[in-house]
């Protein structure tokens, strides 16, 4: 989850910089059309156990995926990405031995204009994010969770639809 959002934000900043450098304002074919493939990219972050939010964990992932980015002359973008992750979880304080391992898949997509401060779509824009993760602890306990989020903006950048649903299965 962390990598996808950070990757999206990085692409948004690049998009804004590229758009600022262009004077064109007509619609048409993309002025930037890039597809980036990556493999075994490490990411480490602290999160909480979704089945016990009082338990902080260090999550280490190895991410492989693809991000497709198009920037159009009018400033609109189309971004999609899919990331597959192998996951290792170490309960804090860490001891260097994984307490759980598993895998996850994240997909995200955005269409519209980009806000340079937030990386979110605005003005007739939309952004969607979904992730599914499954891990098994060394004691056999399994945790699966799925999250889906969507936001839709009108022409004035006002949020018209927004939801974020998270469901964890613990046991």
VENSUL-V569403 format. One record per helix or strand of 3 or more residues. SS is the DSSP state (H for helix, E for strand). FROM is the first residue (numbers start at 1). TO is the last residue. If there is no record, write none. Layout:
SS|FROM|TO / SS|FROM|TO
This chain:
H|2|20 / E|32|49 / E|52|71 / E|77|91 / E|100|114 / E|121|137 / E|142|153 / E|159|170
